Amino acid sequence: GDSVTQMEGPVTLSEEAFLTINCTYTATGYPSLFWYVQYPGEGLQLLLKATKADDKGSNKGFEATYRKETTSFHLEKGSVQVSDSAVYFCALSLTNTDKLIFGTGTRLQVFP
Amino acid sequence: NAGVMQNPRHLVRRRGQEARLRCSPMKGHSHVYWYRQLPEEGLKFMVYLQKENIIDESGMPKERFSAEFPKEGPSILRIQQVVRGDSAAYFCASSPQQGAYEQYFGPGTRLTVT
């Protein structure tokens, strides 16, 4: 079935370090791909998205490129801040359904 | 603009009781989705509703769970005869139209069954 696999956390980094959170997917058809972020005690917020192969989503310094050949959508940021500490979820949505299929989430902890 | 609102934020029920979770979508949104997050797991889709209609309930357990989104008022997720395994965070999301892809999430209701 359709699924999303994320690297396990926590990911622990010092401020200004480079971040990569891996995400791969399995899907029938051509999904749209998303990264959501969840801050403590809050709901999920859409961070970025890409709707077709080779698209790059970007927001707040985060980027992810839709790679169809490797079925991946890895999240990257060049210089993390303490305020980026949160749980990050990769997700997909198929074109014939509105539901989101999520990965298990990756907790990021950034220390000063 | 108010976002998606859920209440209560925390709910404690004893085994066998009923739990009612409410979700008010963003203004102008007529599509509501419910997701469940079990401890240490990702969010799992449960049900997708439009006003007065269930569109997709493929993620709903076959028994004890039901959902509605009436013409007036919030969407309700109802769990009858709760068991310890129902303890989870339940998130509601809304979108303005079908196929819009971007779903706006509420803060969730954390259900604890004792």
Chai-1 contact restraints between the chains, C-beta under 6 A:
chainA,res_idxA,chainB,res_idxB,connection_type,confidence,min_distance_angstrom,max_distance_angstrom,comment,restraint_id
A,S32,B,Y101,contact,1.0,0.0,6.0,A-B,restraint_1
A,E42,B,P107,contact,1.0,0.0,6.0,A-B,restraint_2
A,G43,B,F105,contact,1.0,0.0,6.0,A-B,restraint_3
A,G43,B,G106,contact,1.0,0.0,6.0,A-B,restraint_4
A,G43,B,P107,contact,1.0,0.0,6.0,A-B,restraint_5
A,G43,B,G108,contact,1.0,0.0,6.0,A-B,restraint_6
A,L44,B,F105,contact,1.0,0.0,6.0,A-B,restraint_7
A,L46,B,E102,contact,1.0,0.0,6.0,A-B,restraint_8
A,S93,B,Y101,contact,1.0,0.0,6.0,A-B,restraint_9
A,D98,B,Y48,contact,1.0,0.0,6.0,A-B,restraint_10
A,K99,B,F45,contact,1.0,0.0,6.0,A-B,restraint_11
A,F102,B,G42,contact,1.0,0.0,6.0,A-B,restraint_12
A,F102,B,L43,contact,1.0,0.0,6.0,A-B,restraint_13
A,G103,B,G42,contact,1.0,0.0,6.0,A-B,restraint_14
A,T104,B,E41,contact,1.0,0.0,6.0,A-B,restraint_15
A,T104,B,G42,contact,1.0,0.0,6.0,A-B,restraint_16
A,G105,B,G42,contact,1.0,0.0,6.0,A-B,restraint_17
